[in-house]
Amino acid sequence: MPNETVIEKHTIGYVPPEDRHGKVRDLFTLWFGTNIAPLPVVTGAAGITVFNLNLFWCIIAIIVGHLVGGVFMALHSAQGPQMGIPQMIQSRGQFGSYGALIVVVIAAVMYLAFFASNIVLAGQSLHGIFEGVPVYVGIILGALGSGLICVVGYRFIHALNKIGTVVLGVGIVVAIAAIFTRGVPGNFWTQGSYTTAGFLATVSLGALWQIAFAPYVSDYSRYLPAEVGVRATFVATYLGCTLGSILPFAFGAVVALAMTPGDDVMAGVAETTGALGPMLLVLFLVSVISHNALNLYGTVLSLITCVQTFVARWIPTARTRVVLSAAVIIVSAYFAIGVSGDFISHFVDIVLALLVVLVPWTAINLIDFYLIHRGNYDLDSIFAPDGGIYGRFNTKAIVAYVIGIAVQIPFMNTPLYTGPVADYLGGADLSWIIGLVATGPIYYLMARGTKLAPSELRTVNV
């Protein structure tokens, strides 16, 4: 039986067998409940409001994007029970102890962006429910709520999402039905049209939404017993995250078509669902606070990983997680209050830029885990001051990583730069596909034939 404590005691260290617990089905409820939140609703609406698709092609693009991106996300999740350590620490086995900092820092910044964006949505939702509460007060309260959940940790996060799966899942289905029952605008079915650029852009939104979980998805499966295996972990995560994402994305598309043109999407939710609107806003407020605890949790583990890289003898405790959580909350709330009036553009700018450099890491990590090492790593070396058998830098991984970024440049379409291919395709961003397709084979060709050290040879159910 696992040691029972209210506050999670582990941070980035190995979770021993005696502390493993839970059922693999818990991953379905975790990722389903996590994704039914305001931000995916707003993001799904972009297929209509930004890329001007009609409802049919928007829904198809959403489904395709999530089903494709979910494969990579779930493959990362399946590493958790086998390794028993967080994803970012595990990356030292591919990049070396210092080399892994490249992706650790990127992941930390990206999840800070997610956290800040979500607390803005929490502030806006609270203001929508109680107009007398300023948005900035709602932002602070949302940040504190997420902080409490993060501090308690793994068990509390899983428990909340079991409840959220049922309540939010039913709520959002009823909300879609309410929109059509109340009657949709006369031009609901004729708005928008198919464009290749808009379709591919919406597919990319779905796929990148899934891939964005990659740096911390295994943090929530690492407490499962290793015996659950890779396949069961993959299936539970994949179904939970794809179905839980497609539903709110599709809801966002429906709201965007039914609401008054030019309205804020969350205001559109209240407008189009009638009497159900206030209850939905309350549910979304609770949801975004719970969901955002994952972003805070992942940010804190990434920061601890950065520090521990240079102070290898340091063993961070639950108290460390509390202190860092407080610091992140303060910084994020300050930033979120400053950009709350235009948070979506800031959020999209940051995430699109960071995903360009995150995608090659995904390819390298998965190729190394499943085809090169087949799940066999030396945990002592991963935590060693000098990187042990993995060293401080793995040149092969870093070279493949740099190439993986470079090949994406002509295909990029971000607020910072638009490549010639993306421009030719009318703005369709295919960089993430190119990054995955190119980086994986390059790294495999460079790393194949790697002989495992004696300390890496163990039986792993991969």
Secondary structure, DSSP 8 states (H G I E B T S, - for coil): -----SS---SSS---GGG----TTHHHHHHHHHH-SHHHHHHHHHHHHTT---HHHHHHHHHHHHHHHHHHHHHHHTTHHHH-S-HHHHTHHHH-TTTTHHHHHHHHHHHHHHHHHHHHHHHHHHHHH-TTS-HHHHHHHHHHHHHHHHHH-HHHHHHHHHHHHHHHHHHHHHHHHHHHHH---TTTTTS----HHHHHHHHHHHHHHHHTTTTTGGGGTTTS-GGGHHHHHHHHHHHHHHHHHHHHHHHHHHHHHHS-TT--HHHHHHHHSGGGHHHHHHHHHHHHHHHHHHHHHHHHHHHHHHHHHH-TT----HHHHHHHHHHHHHHHHHHHHHHGGGHHHHHHHHHHHHHHHHHHHHHHHHHIIIIISTT---HHHHTSTT-GGG-S--HHHHHHHHHHHHTTGGG-B-SS-B-HHHHHTTS---HHHHHHHHHHHHHHHHHTT----GGG------
